[in-house]
C-alpha cells in the first residue's frame, strides 16, 4: 500500500485515545468517527482541530459504515464488538477490536470464520500485552533466559465503585451491570499468553459473592473471578480480575521458568519496572530490577501514556500488520484473542457447574468449533435466548429501579459541574 491507511473509529469515549494516536500517526489518515453521544463528538472535533485533521463525525453506525475507509477500530461497548467486526470484515475492511472480542462461544465461531473468509487483518487491542514490563518479559522469555514456562500469574484488580456512574450512566441494561465475574479476563490472562506463546487447554473457575457497595451501584455479579488453567505445554496459570479493594489497582504479572522467573513491580512503578531472578542469582542478596527501554521510542509513542503506553502499540502494530511490515507480527490475531477470552466464557460455565473443569477449544482447528456454533450462553437477554445465565453463582436479590435512578441522577449532576 503506497498511501496512508484510511481509518475510522467507532466509539468516541474509549476511542479517544485511538483518535489521539491515529490523528498523528504517519501511516494513518483518520477519516471518520462515530458515537451516539453528540457531546463526545464535539470533544472529538476539538481534538481533530488541534491536530489539523478533517474527519467526518457520525451519530449513527449506518452512515459511518458507508464512509470510504480501509480499516475500523471498534471501541464501542465491550460486549458488542463481534457483530460489528463480522460485518466490517465481510465488507472488505480491516478491523482492530478493543476488548473483548466476543460475548458468546457462538460469536467466536462466527468471528473466526469471518476473519478467515475475508482475508483481512483482524487485530485484538489488548493493550496490557504492550506494557514496558510485559514486552520485556516476552523478549527475555523468547530469548530463553527463563527456560521452559512452568507457571504464571496475572492480576487485573480495579475497584470501579467510585467511577461506576461515569461508566454505566445509571443504565440498568448497561453491559457492565450485566457483567459476570470472569468475563473481563484478557487484561489478566492476555499478557501470559503473549509472553509465553502458550494457550489454555483446560480451565476451572471460581468467584466471590457480590458485595453490598457494588450492589448499591447496580452491579449484581461476583466481586471477583479467578481462573486456574493448564496450558498447552503443561504449565499452570492463575488469572484474577475484579473489583477487590486495593489502591492503586493491581496490574501485575509473574512468569516462572525452569531456569528462573520474572515479574512486574507490584506497587511503586508497576508495569514500568521488572524484577528478574535467574539460576545463580540470589534475590535475598541482590534485587535485580530495572526499567526496560521502550520498544518504540518516538515523539508520538512518548506522548501516548494511557494504559502504560499500551494504547500506542495497539494502533501502531495494527497499521504495521496491514502494511505487511515485520513489526506487524506483534499484533494479536483472532486465534490469540480467543485463547485469551474463551477461558473467561468457559470459566463461568465452570463456576455455575460446581467448579467443574472445562476444556478450552482451539479455534484454529475447524472441527473444534462445531460443538459451540450455536452456543449463545451469556448474561445478555438480547443475545442469550433460552441460554440466559445468572449474573452470579451465589444467591442475589433483585436490584430495584431506584438504585439505577440514584446512580443516573448523580452522574447527570456531575456533568453539569
C-alpha positions in Angstrom: 0.0 0.0 0.0 1.6 3.3 -1.2 -0.7 5.6 0.7 -1.8 6.2 4.2 -4.4 3.8 5.6 -7.9 5.5 5.8 -9.2 4.5 9.1 -12.3 5.2 11.2 -13.1 4.8 14.9 -16.4 3.5 16.3 -16.9 4.7 19.9 -15.5 8.0 20.9 -15.3 7.5 24.7 -12.9 4.6 24.8 -11.9 5.5 21.3 -10.5 8.9 22.2 -7.0 7.5 22.9 -7.1 5.7 19.5 -8.2 9.0 17.9 -5.2 10.7 19.6 -2.8 8.2 18.1 -4.3 7.9 14.6 -4.7 11.7 14.1 -0.9 11.9 14.4 0.4 8.6 13.1 2.4 8.9 9.9 0.8 5.8 8.3 -2.8 6.7 9.2 -5.4 9.0 7.8 -8.2 9.3 10.3 -11.3 9.9 8.1 -14.4 9.1 10.3 -15.6 8.9 13.9 -18.9 7.5 15.1 -20.6 7.8 18.5 -24.3 8.1 19.5 -23.5 10.7 22.2 -23.1 14.1 20.5 -21.1 15.7 23.3 -18.4 13.2 22.7 -18.3 14.0 19.0 -18.0 17.7 20.0 -15.0 16.8 22.1 -13.5 14.8 19.1 -14.0 17.8 16.9 -11.9 20.0 19.2 -9.2 17.3 19.3 -9.2 17.0 15.5 -8.9 20.7 15.0 -5.9 20.8 17.4 -4.1 18.3 15.1 -5.3 19.7 11.8 -7.3 16.7 10.9 -10.6 16.8 8.9 -12.7 13.7 9.7 -16.4 13.1 9.3 -18.4 12.8 12.5 -21.4 10.5 12.6 -24.1 9.8 15.2 -25.4 6.6 13.6 -23.4 3.5 12.5 -25.0 3.0 9.1 -23.7 6.4 7.9 -20.3 5.6 9.4 -20.3 2.2 7.8 -21.0 3.7 4.3 -17.9 6.0 4.6 -15.0 5.1 2.3 -12.3 3.7 4.6 -9.8 0.8 4.7 -10.0 -0.1 8.4 -12.0 0.4 11.5 -11.2 0.5 15.2 -14.0 -0.9 17.3 -14.1 1.0 20.6 -17.9 0.6 21.3 -19.4 -1.3 24.2 -17.1 -4.2 25.2 -19.7 -7.0 24.6 -20.8 -5.7 21.2 -17.6 -5.9 19.1 -18.1 -9.2 17.3 -21.3 -8.4 15.3 -19.8 -5.2 14.0 -16.4 -6.8 13.4 -18.0 -9.6 11.3 -20.0 -7.0 9.2 -16.9 -4.9 8.6 -14.7 -7.8 7.7 -17.3 -9.0 5.2 -17.4 -5.5 3.6 -13.6 -5.7 3.0 -12.4 -3.6 5.9 -9.6 -4.5 8.3 -10.7 -4.5 12.0 -9.0 -3.7 15.3 -11.2 -4.7 18.2 -11.0 -3.3 21.6 -11.5 -5.8 24.5 -13.4 -8.1 24.5 -13.6 -10.0 21.2 -16.8 -11.9 21.7 -19.8 -12.2 24.1 -20.6 -15.9 23.3 -19.0 -19.0 22.0 -21.3 -18.8 19.0 -20.0 -15.4 18.2 -16.4 -16.7 18.5 -17.1 -19.3 15.8 -18.7 -16.7 13.5 -15.9 -14.2 14.1 -13.0 -16.5 13.4 -14.7 -17.7 10.2 -15.4 -14.1 9.1 -11.7 -13.4 9.5 -10.7 -16.4 7.5 -13.0 -15.8 4.6 -12.3 -12.1 4.4 -8.5 -12.4 4.3 -8.4 -9.0 6.1 -6.3 -8.1 9.1 -8.0 -8.7 12.5 -6.1 -7.3 15.4 -7.1 -7.5 19.1 -6.3 -4.4 21.1 -5.3 -6.0 24.4 -3.1 -3.1 25.4 -1.9 -4.8 28.6 0.2 -7.0 26.4 2.2 -3.9 25.4 3.3 -2.6 28.8 7.0 -2.0 29.1 7.2 -4.9 31.6 5.1 -7.4 29.6 7.1 -6.6 26.3 10.4 -7.1 28.2 9.2 -10.3 29.8 8.2 -11.6 26.4 11.6 -10.6 24.9 13.6 -12.4 27.7 11.4 -15.4 27.7 11.7 -15.9 24.0 15.4 -15.4 24.3 15.5 -18.4 26.6 16.6 -16.5 29.7 14.0 -18.2 31.9 13.9 -21.6 30.4 10.6 -23.5 29.7 7.5 -21.9 31.1 6.2 -23.7 34.2 3.8 -21.3 36.0 2.3 -17.8 35.5 0.0 -15.4 37.3 -1.8 -12.3 36.1 -3.9 -9.8 38.0 -6.3 -7.1 36.9 -7.9 -5.8 40.1 -9.6 -2.5 39.6 -12.1 -1.2 42.1 -14.5 0.8 40.0 -17.0 1.7 42.7 -16.1 5.4 42.7 -16.5 5.7 38.9 -19.4 3.3 38.3 -21.8 6.1 37.5 -19.3 7.6 35.0 -19.0 4.3 33.1 -22.6 3.0 33.3 -24.7 6.3 33.4 -27.2 4.5 35.7 -28.5 2.3 32.8 -29.9 -1.0 34.1 -29.0 -2.8 30.9 -25.6 -1.4 30.6 -23.1 -4.2 29.8 -21.1 -3.5 32.9 -24.2 -4.0 35.1 -24.7 -7.4 33.4 -21.1 -8.3 33.7 -20.2 -11.6 35.3 -17.0 -12.1 37.4 -14.6 -13.7 35.0 -15.8 -12.3 31.6 -13.3 -9.4 31.6 -10.3 -11.7 31.8 -8.0 -10.7 29.0 -6.3 -7.9 30.9 -5.0 -10.5 33.4 -4.6 -13.6 31.1 -3.7 -12.0 27.8 -0.1 -11.0 28.7 0.7 -14.5 30.0 -0.5 -16.0 26.6 1.5 -13.3 24.7 4.7 -13.7 26.8 4.9 -17.4 26.6 3.3 -18.3 23.3 1.2 -21.0 25.1 -2.6 -21.3 25.2 -5.0 -22.6 27.8 -6.3 -26.1 27.2 -8.4 -26.6 30.5 -10.0 -24.1 32.9 -11.6 -24.1 36.3 -13.4 -21.0 37.5 -14.1 -19.6 41.0 -15.8 -16.4 42.1 -16.5 -14.3 45.2 -20.1 -13.3 46.1 -21.3 -9.8 45.2 -20.6 -7.1 47.8 -23.1 -4.6 49.1 -21.3 -1.5 47.9 -21.3 -2.7 44.3 -25.0 -3.9 44.5 -25.8 -0.3 45.6 -24.3 0.9 42.3 -26.4 -1.5 40.2 -23.9 -4.4 39.8 -25.1 -7.9 40.8 -22.2 -10.1 39.6 -19.4 -11.6 41.7 -16.9 -9.2 43.2 -14.0 -11.0 41.5 -13.4 -14.1 39.3 -10.4 -16.4 39.3 -9.4 -18.8 36.6 -7.0 -21.6 37.1 -5.7 -23.2 33.9 -3.5 -25.8 32.4 -1.6 -24.6 29.4 -0.6 -26.3 26.2 2.9 -27.0 27.4 1.8 -28.3 30.8 2.3 -25.1 32.7 -0.2 -23.8 35.2 -1.7 -20.3 35.3 -3.8 -18.3 37.7 -5.7 -15.3 36.4 -7.6 -12.9 38.8 -9.8 -10.0 37.8 -12.5 -7.9 39.5 -13.4 -5.2 42.0 -11.5 -6.1 45.1 -10.3 -3.3 47.4 -6.8 -2.2 46.5 -5.4 1.2 45.6 -3.7 1.6 43.4 -5.3 -1.2 41.4 -3.3 -4.3 40.9 -1.9 -4.9 37.4 0.7 -7.5 37.9 2.3 -10.4 36.0 4.7 -13.2 37.1 6.3 -15.8 34.9 8.2 -18.8 36.2 10.5 -20.9 34.1 12.8 -23.9 34.6 15.8 -21.5 34.9 14.3 -18.5 36.7 11.4 -16.1 37.0 10.4 -12.6 36.1 7.7 -10.3 37.4 6.4 -6.8 37.1 6.6 -4.5 40.1 3.6 -4.8 42.4 3.5 -1.3 43.9 5.8 1.6 43.2 6.5 1.5 39.5 4.0 -1.2 38.4 4.3 -2.2 34.8 7.1 0.1 34.1 9.6 -2.0 36.1 10.6 -5.7 36.1 12.3 -7.9 38.7 14.4 -10.8 37.4 15.7 -14.0 39.0 17.9 -16.4 37.1 19.7 -19.5 38.3 22.9 -18.5 40.1 21.4 -15.2 41.4 20.1 -14.9 45.0 17.3 -12.4 45.3 17.8 -12.4 49.1 21.2 -10.8 48.4 20.6 -8.9 45.3 17.3 -7.5 43.8 17.8 -7.5 40.0 15.3 -4.9 38.9 15.2 -2.3 36.1 13.1 -0.2 33.9 13.0 -1.6 30.3 13.7 0.7 27.4 10.6 1.3 25.2 10.3 -1.0 22.2 9.3 2.0 20.0 10.7 5.4 21.0 9.2 8.2 19.0 7.6 11.6 19.8 4.2 10.0 19.3 4.9 6.9 21.4 6.2 9.1 24.2 3.1 11.3 24.0 0.6 8.4 24.5 0.9 7.3 28.1 -2.6 5.9 28.7 -2.7 2.3 29.9 1.0 2.4 30.5 1.6 3.4 26.9 0.0 0.3 25.6 -2.6 2.2 23.6 0.0 3.4 21.2 1.2 -0.1 20.4 -2.2 -1.5 19.7 -2.7 1.1 16.9 0.9 1.0 15.7 1.1 -2.8 15.3 -2.4 -2.8 13.6 -1.1 -0.4 11.0 2.2 -2.3 10.6 0.2 -5.6 10.1 -1.9 -4.0 7.4 1.2 -2.6 5.7 2.8 -6.1 5.7 5.8 -4.9 7.7 7.8 -7.3 10.1 6.6 -5.5 13.2 3.1 -6.4 12.3 3.8 -9.8 13.8 3.4 -8.2 17.2 -0.3 -7.6 16.5 -2.6 -10.1 18.3 -4.6 -12.1 15.8 -8.0 -13.7 16.1 -6.7 -17.0 17.4 -4.6 -15.5 20.1 -7.5 -13.2 21.0 -9.8 -16.2 21.6 -7.1 -18.0 23.5 -7.2 -15.1 25.9 -11.0 -14.7 26.0 -12.6 -18.1 25.8 -11.3 -19.2 29.3 -13.5 -16.4 30.7 -16.6 -17.7 29.0 -15.9 -21.3 29.9 -14.6 -20.4 33.3 -18.0 -19.0 34.1 -19.6 -22.3 32.9 -17.3 -24.0 35.3 -18.4 -21.7 38.2 -22.1 -22.4 37.5 -21.4 -26.1 37.4 -19.7 -26.5 40.8 -16.2 -25.6 39.6 -16.1 -28.4 37.1 -13.1 -28.3 34.7 -13.9 -27.4 31.1 -11.7 -28.0 28.0 -10.8 -24.9 26.1 -11.2 -25.4 22.3 -8.5 -24.3 19.8 -10.4 -22.5 17.1 -7.5 -22.8 14.7 -8.9 -26.3 14.2 -12.3 -26.1 12.4 -13.6 -29.4 13.9 -13.2 -27.9 17.4 -15.6 -25.1 16.6 -18.6 -27.2 15.8 -19.8 -28.0 19.4 -20.0 -24.2 20.0 -21.5 -23.0 16.8 -24.9 -22.4 18.4 -23.9 -21.8 22.0 -25.3 -18.4 22.9 -25.0 -18.7 26.7 -24.3 -15.3 28.4 -25.9 -12.8 30.8 -27.3 -10.7 28.0 -31.0 -11.5 27.4 -30.9 -9.9 23.9 -28.3 -12.5 22.8 -28.7 -15.5 25.1 -32.3 -16.5 24.1 -33.1 -19.7 26.1 -29.5 -19.8 27.3 -29.6 -16.8 29.7 -27.2 -17.2 32.6 -27.5 -15.7 36.0 -25.0 -12.9 36.8 -23.6 -14.6 39.9 -23.4 -18.2 41.2 -24.2 -17.0 44.7 -27.7 -16.1 45.8 -28.6 -12.5 44.9 -31.6 -10.2 45.2 -33.2 -8.1 42.5 -31.9 -4.6 42.2 -34.7 -2.0 42.2 -35.0 0.7 39.6 -34.5 3.3 42.3 -30.8 2.2 42.6 -30.2 2.9 38.9 -32.1 6.2 39.1 -29.9 7.3 42.0 -26.8 6.5 40.1 -28.1 8.3 37.0 -29.0 11.4 38.9 -25.5 11.6 40.5 -23.9 11.2 37.1 -26.1 13.9 35.5 -25.3 16.3 38.3 -21.6 15.6 37.8 -21.9 16.5 34.1 -23.2 20.0 35.0 -20.2 20.9 37.2 
